[in-house]
């Protein structure tokens, strides 16, 4: 699928300069930039949807960890301990 993208002269110049420096074509640079953007935004959307599902589950059942409980658990993991996830509670 061929798609045309219109960019201003300044951005075009920047892409061309970067392509020359990286020994790549401007087309390759733009495809990589678009691919990186799409992957990042897909991950962001997935994270957002996970958060919304977690919020909905919390509203339904009230199960949660306190900040202190989560912080203690994360500190253990950071210290290299094989810490088990604390149990959620109401």
C-alpha positions, 0 to 999 in steps of 0.5 A, spaced: 500 500 500 503 506 497 501 512 501 503 519 500 505 523 507 506 531 506 511 534 510 514 541 511 521 543 508 524 543 515 522 536 517 524 534 510 531 537 511 532 534 517 530 527 515 534 527 509 540 529 514 539 524 518 538 519 513 545 521 510 548 520 517 545 513 518 547 511 511 539 510 510 534 512 505 529 517 507 524 512 506 527 507 511 528 513 516 520 515 515 518 508 516 522 506 522 519 513 525 512 511 524 513 503 526 516 506 532 510 511 533 505 506 532 508 500 537 509 506 542 502 508 542 499 501 541 503 499 548 500 506 551 493 504 549 494 497 552 496 499 558 491 504 559 486 499 557 489 494 563 488 500 568 481 501 566 479 494 567 483 494 573 479 500 576 472 496 574 474 490 577 476 494 583 469 498 583 466 491 583 470 487 588 474 492 592 480 488 592 486 492 593 493 493 595 495 499 599 501 503 597 505 501 603 504 494 601 506 494 594 512 499 596 514 493 600 513 488 595 517 492 590 523 494 594 524 486 596 524 485 588 528 491 587 533 488 592 533 481 588 529 477 593 524 472 590 518 476 594 511 473 593 505 478 591 501 480 597 494 478 597 489 483 595 484 485 600 478 489 601 
